[in-house]
Amino acid sequence: MPTETHRADPGTYLAEERTFLAWIRTGIALMGFGFVVARFGLFLRELASLRTLPQFTTSALSVPLGTALLVGGVLVNIASAVRHVRVVRALNTGQPIVTKPSSMAIVVALVLAAAGLAMAVYLTRELTAK
């Protein structure tokens, strides 16, 4: 409960809400990207079965990778909701909010960088093999 002397600046709440919505957008983007990756692999398999792609080998990694990205997006949304509730409660009670680098942001950035690097290596390998 807020105390009589504590009046949180409305801008602080709005900034926290903007941060929360940015994390929600990130989670939705991860889920959408995961869906596209998974479906694109299925699309390539269908094309290969129709024999419209001569000597094309499909990768069995698209569905697991797409599913992992989708689950990652769900986890980002859940973690951002938990963090948002925790920060708003701290603001309401007048507790000081310790600012530190966001570990969730660092983990998401590193995972996406690793996934991007893996895709670049895979595509380079596929292009040089042909």
PyRosetta script that sets phi, psi and omega in degrees:
from pyrosetta import init, pose_from_sequence

init()
pose = pose_from_sequence("MPTETHRADPGTYLAEERTFLAWIRTGIALMGFGFVVARFGLFLRELASLRTLPQFTTSALSVPLGTALLVGGVLVNIASAVRHVRVVRALNTGQPIVTKPSSMAIVVALVLAAAGLAMAVYLTRELTAK")
pose.set_psi(1, 137.2)
pose.set_omega(1, 178.2)
pose.set_phi(2, -68.9)
pose.set_psi(2, 142.7)
pose.set_omega(2, 177.8)
pose.set_phi(3, -84.9)
pose.set_psi(3, 168.3)
pose.set_omega(3, 180.0)
pose.set_phi(4, -62.3)
pose.set_psi(4, -39.0)
pose.set_omega(4, -176.0)
pose.set_phi(5, -82.6)
pose.set_psi(5, -17.4)
pose.set_omega(5, -177.4)
pose.set_phi(6, -94.0)
pose.set_psi(6, 117.4)
pose.set_omega(6, 173.7)
pose.set_phi(7, -129.2)
pose.set_psi(7, 105.2)
pose.set_omega(7, -178.7)
pose.set_phi(8, -70.2)
pose.set_psi(8, 141.9)
pose.set_omega(8, 178.0)
pose.set_phi(9, -68.1)
pose.set_psi(9, 128.9)
pose.set_omega(9, 178.9)
pose.set_phi(10, -58.5)
pose.set_psi(10, -28.4)
pose.set_omega(10, 178.3)
pose.set_phi(11, -62.5)
pose.set_psi(11, -30.8)
pose.set_omega(11, 178.4)
pose.set_phi(12, -67.2)
pose.set_psi(12, -42.8)
pose.set_omega(12, 177.2)
pose.set_phi(13, -64.2)
pose.set_psi(13, -41.0)
pose.set_omega(13, -179.4)
pose.set_phi(14, -67.1)
pose.set_psi(14, -37.2)
pose.set_omega(14, 177.3)
pose.set_phi(15, -65.3)
pose.set_psi(15, -40.5)
pose.set_omega(15, 177.7)
pose.set_phi(16, -64.7)
pose.set_psi(16, -38.8)
pose.set_omega(16, 178.8)
pose.set_phi(17, -66.7)
pose.set_psi(17, -39.0)
pose.set_omega(17, 176.4)
pose.set_phi(18, -63.0)
pose.set_psi(18, -40.0)
pose.set_omega(18, 177.5)
pose.set_phi(19, -63.5)
pose.set_psi(19, -44.3)
pose.set_omega(19, 178.5)
pose.set_phi(20, -60.1)
pose.set_psi(20, -45.7)
pose.set_omega(20, -179.4)
pose.set_phi(21, -66.6)
pose.set_psi(21, -32.6)
pose.set_omega(21, 175.9)
pose.set_phi(22, -64.5)
pose.set_psi(22, -40.3)
pose.set_omega(22, 177.2)
pose.set_phi(23, -67.0)
pose.set_psi(23, -36.7)
pose.set_omega(23, 177.1)
pose.set_phi(24, -63.3)
pose.set_psi(24, -43.0)
pose.set_omega(24, 177.2)
pose.set_phi(25, -61.5)
pose.set_psi(25, -39.0)
pose.set_omega(25, 178.1)
pose.set_phi(26, -63.2)
pose.set_psi(26, -43.9)
pose.set_omega(26, 178.3)
pose.set_phi(27, -63.0)
pose.set_psi(27, -41.6)
pose.set_omega(27, 178.7)
pose.set_phi(28, -64.9)
pose.set_psi(28, -40.7)
pose.set_omega(28, 178.6)
pose.set_phi(29, -63.1)
pose.set_psi(29, -41.8)
pose.set_omega(29, 177.2)
pose.set_phi(30, -62.7)
pose.set_psi(30, -42.3)
pose.set_omega(30, 179.1)
pose.set_phi(31, -64.9)
pose.set_psi(31, -42.9)
pose.set_omega(31, 178.2)
pose.set_phi(32, -64.1)
pose.set_psi(32, -43.4)
pose.set_omega(32, 178.7)
pose.set_phi(33, -63.7)
pose.set_psi(33, -41.0)
pose.set_omega(33, 177.3)
pose.set_phi(34, -61.8)
pose.set_psi(34, -41.0)
pose.set_omega(34, 178.4)
pose.set_phi(35, -63.5)
pose.set_psi(35, -43.8)
pose.set_omega(35, -179.8)
pose.set_phi(36, -64.0)
pose.set_psi(36, -43.7)
pose.set_omega(36, 179.8)
pose.set_phi(37, -61.2)
pose.set_psi(37, -45.6)
pose.set_omega(37, -179.1)
pose.set_phi(38, -65.2)
pose.set_psi(38, -44.5)
pose.set_omega(38, -178.3)
pose.set_phi(39, -70.1)
pose.set_psi(39, -33.6)
pose.set_omega(39, -179.8)
pose.set_phi(40, -64.6)
pose.set_psi(40, -38.2)
pose.set_omega(40, 176.4)
pose.set_phi(41, -63.1)
pose.set_psi(41, -40.9)
pose.set_omega(41, 177.1)
pose.set_phi(42, -65.4)
pose.set_psi(42, -38.7)
pose.set_omega(42, 178.1)
pose.set_phi(43, -62.4)
pose.set_psi(43, -43.6)
pose.set_omega(43, 178.8)
pose.set_phi(44, -64.9)
pose.set_psi(44, -37.9)
pose.set_omega(44, 177.1)
pose.set_phi(45, -63.5)
pose.set_psi(45, -39.3)
pose.set_omega(45, 177.4)
pose.set_phi(46, -64.1)
pose.set_psi(46, -43.1)
pose.set_omega(46, 178.2)
pose.set_phi(47, -63.1)
pose.set_psi(47, -40.6)
pose.set_omega(47, 179.3)
pose.set_phi(48, -65.7)
pose.set_psi(48, -35.5)
pose.set_omega(48, 179.8)
pose.set_phi(49, -70.5)
pose.set_psi(49, -26.2)
pose.set_omega(49, 177.2)
pose.set_phi(50, -83.0)
pose.set_psi(50, -2.9)
pose.set_omega(50, 179.9)
pose.set_phi(51, 62.3)
pose.set_psi(51, 29.5)
pose.set_omega(51, 174.9)
pose.set_phi(52, -86.6)
pose.set_psi(52, -12.7)
pose.set_omega(52, 178.0)
pose.set_phi(53, -114.2)
pose.set_psi(53, 98.0)
pose.set_omega(53, -178.5)
pose.set_phi(54, -68.7)
pose.set_psi(54, 134.9)
pose.set_omega(54, 177.0)
pose.set_phi(55, 51.2)
pose.set_psi(55, 40.8)
pose.set_omega(55, 179.4)
pose.set_phi(56, -104.7)
pose.set_psi(56, 124.5)
pose.set_omega(56, 178.5)
pose.set_phi(57, -100.5)
pose.set_psi(57, 128.8)
pose.set_omega(57, 179.7)
pose.set_phi(58, -91.7)
pose.set_psi(58, 150.1)
pose.set_omega(58, 179.5)
pose.set_phi(59, -94.2)
pose.set_psi(59, 137.8)
pose.set_omega(59, 178.6)
pose.set_phi(60, -86.1)
pose.set_psi(60, 5.5)
pose.set_omega(60, -177.6)
pose.set_phi(61, -86.9)
pose.set_psi(61, -13.6)
pose.set_omega(61, -172.8)
pose.set_phi(62, -65.7)
pose.set_psi(62, -41.8)
pose.set_omega(62, -179.0)
pose.set_phi(63, -68.8)
pose.set_psi(63, -47.3)
pose.set_omega(63, 177.6)
pose.set_phi(64, -64.3)
pose.set_psi(64, -39.2)
pose.set_omega(64, 178.9)
pose.set_phi(65, -66.6)
pose.set_psi(65, -43.0)
pose.set_omega(65, 177.6)
pose.set_phi(66, -62.9)
pose.set_psi(66, -40.7)
pose.set_omega(66, 177.8)
pose.set_phi(67, -64.8)
pose.set_psi(67, -40.8)
pose.set_omega(67, 178.5)
pose.set_phi(68, -63.3)
pose.set_psi(68, -40.9)
pose.set_omega(68, 177.5)
pose.set_phi(69, -65.6)
pose.set_psi(69, -40.0)
pose.set_omega(69, 178.5)
pose.set_phi(70, -63.3)
pose.set_psi(70, -46.0)
pose.set_omega(70, 178.5)
pose.set_phi(71, -64.6)
pose.set_psi(71, -37.8)
pose.set_omega(71, 176.1)
pose.set_phi(72, -60.0)
pose.set_psi(72, -40.2)
pose.set_omega(72, 176.9)
pose.set_phi(73, -63.5)
pose.set_psi(73, -40.2)
pose.set_omega(73, 177.1)
pose.set_phi(74, -63.3)
pose.set_psi(74, -44.1)
pose.set_omega(74, 180.0)
pose.set_phi(75, -64.5)
pose.set_psi(75, -37.7)
pose.set_omega(75, 176.6)
pose.set_phi(76, -62.8)
pose.set_psi(76, -42.4)
pose.set_omega(76, 179.3)
pose.set_phi(77, -65.2)
pose.set_psi(77, -40.8)
pose.set_omega(77, 178.7)
pose.set_phi(78, -66.0)
pose.set_psi(78, -46.1)
pose.set_omega(78, -179.6)
pose.set_phi(79, -63.8)
pose.set_psi(79, -37.5)
pose.set_omega(79, 179.6)
pose.set_phi(80, -68.5)
pose.set_psi(80, -35.3)
pose.set_omega(80, 177.3)
pose.set_phi(81, -66.1)
pose.set_psi(81, -43.2)
pose.set_omega(81, 178.5)
pose.set_phi(82, -62.2)
pose.set_psi(82, -44.6)
pose.set_omega(82, 179.8)
pose.set_phi(83, -63.2)
pose.set_psi(83, -42.3)
pose.set_omega(83, -179.3)
pose.set_phi(84, -61.5)
pose.set_psi(84, -46.0)
pose.set_omega(84, 179.0)
pose.set_phi(85, -61.4)
pose.set_psi(85, -42.6)
pose.set_omega(85, -179.6)
pose.set_phi(86, -62.5)
pose.set_psi(86, -43.5)
pose.set_omega(86, -178.6)
pose.set_phi(87, -69.6)
pose.set_psi(87, -41.5)
pose.set_omega(87, 179.5)
pose.set_phi(88, -65.0)
pose.set_psi(88, -39.0)
pose.set_omega(88, 175.8)
pose.set_phi(89, -61.9)
pose.set_psi(89, -42.1)
pose.set_omega(89, 178.8)
pose.set_phi(90, -64.1)
pose.set_psi(90, -39.9)
pose.set_omega(90, 177.3)
pose.set_phi(91, -64.6)
pose.set_psi(91, -40.2)
pose.set_omega(91, -178.8)
pose.set_phi(92, -67.1)
pose.set_psi(92, -34.1)
pose.set_omega(92, -178.2)
pose.set_phi(93, -89.9)
pose.set_psi(93, -5.7)
pose.set_omega(93, 179.0)
pose.set_phi(94, 82.0)
pose.set_psi(94, 11.4)
pose.set_omega(94, 178.3)
pose.set_phi(95, -70.9)
pose.set_psi(95, 146.2)
pose.set_omega(95, 176.6)
pose.set_phi(96, -69.4)
pose.set_psi(96, 141.7)
pose.set_omega(96, 179.2)
pose.set_phi(97, -101.1)
pose.set_psi(97, 119.0)
pose.set_omega(97, -179.1)
pose.set_phi(98, -79.2)
pose.set_psi(98, 124.0)
pose.set_omega(98, 178.2)
pose.set_phi(99, -94.2)
pose.set_psi(99, 131.4)
pose.set_omega(99, 178.7)
pose.set_phi(100, -153.4)
pose.set_psi(100, 164.9)
pose.set_omega(100, 177.6)
pose.set_phi(101, -60.2)
pose.set_psi(101, 141.0)
pose.set_omega(101, -178.7)
pose.set_phi(102, -74.9)
pose.set_psi(102, 114.0)
pose.set_omega(102, 179.0)
pose.set_phi(103, -66.7)
pose.set_psi(103, -32.9)
pose.set_omega(103, 178.2)
pose.set_phi(104, -64.6)
pose.set_psi(104, -41.2)
pose.set_omega(104, 179.1)
pose.set_phi(105, -65.0)
pose.set_psi(105, -40.5)
pose.set_omega(105, -179.6)
pose.set_phi(106, -65.7)
pose.set_psi(106, -43.3)
pose.set_omega(106, 179.6)
pose.set_phi(107, -64.0)
pose.set_psi(107, -46.0)
pose.set_omega(107, 179.8)
pose.set_phi(108, -62.1)
pose.set_psi(108, -43.8)
pose.set_omega(108, 179.6)
pose.set_phi(109, -61.9)
pose.set_psi(109, -43.7)
pose.set_omega(109, -179.8)
pose.set_phi(110, -67.7)
pose.set_psi(110, -40.3)
pose.set_omega(110, 178.6)
pose.set_phi(111, -65.2)
pose.set_psi(111, -43.1)
pose.set_omega(111, 179.2)
pose.set_phi(112, -67.8)
pose.set_psi(112, -36.8)
pose.set_omega(112, 176.3)
pose.set_phi(113, -64.1)
pose.set_psi(113, -42.6)
pose.set_omega(113, 177.9)
pose.set_phi(114, -64.6)
pose.set_psi(114, -41.3)
pose.set_omega(114, 178.6)
pose.set_phi(115, -65.1)
pose.set_psi(115, -41.2)
pose.set_omega(115, 177.7)
pose.set_phi(116, -64.4)
pose.set_psi(116, -41.6)
pose.set_omega(116, 177.9)
pose.set_phi(117, -65.0)
pose.set_psi(117, -41.9)
pose.set_omega(117, 178.1)
pose.set_phi(118, -63.1)
pose.set_psi(118, -40.8)
pose.set_omega(118, 178.0)
pose.set_phi(119, -66.1)
pose.set_psi(119, -39.2)
pose.set_omega(119, 178.4)
pose.set_phi(120, -63.6)
pose.set_psi(120, -43.3)
pose.set_omega(120, 178.2)
pose.set_phi(121, -64.1)
pose.set_psi(121, -43.7)
pose.set_omega(121, -179.8)
pose.set_phi(122, -61.9)
pose.set_psi(122, -47.1)
pose.set_omega(122, -179.2)
pose.set_phi(123, -65.4)
pose.set_psi(123, -39.3)
pose.set_omega(123, 177.9)
pose.set_phi(124, -62.8)
pose.set_psi(124, -43.0)
pose.set_omega(124, 178.7)
pose.set_phi(125, -64.0)
pose.set_psi(125, -39.8)
pose.set_omega(125, 179.5)
pose.set_phi(126, -67.6)
pose.set_psi(126, -38.5)
pose.set_omega(126, -178.4)
pose.set_phi(127, -71.8)
pose.set_psi(127, -37.2)
pose.set_omega(127, -178.9)
pose.set_phi(128, -78.1)
pose.set_psi(128, -19.6)
pose.set_omega(128, 179.5)
pose.set_phi(129, -75.9)
pose.set_psi(129, -20.3)
pose.set_omega(129, -175.8)
pose.set_phi(130, -96.2)
pose.dump_pdb("model.pdb")
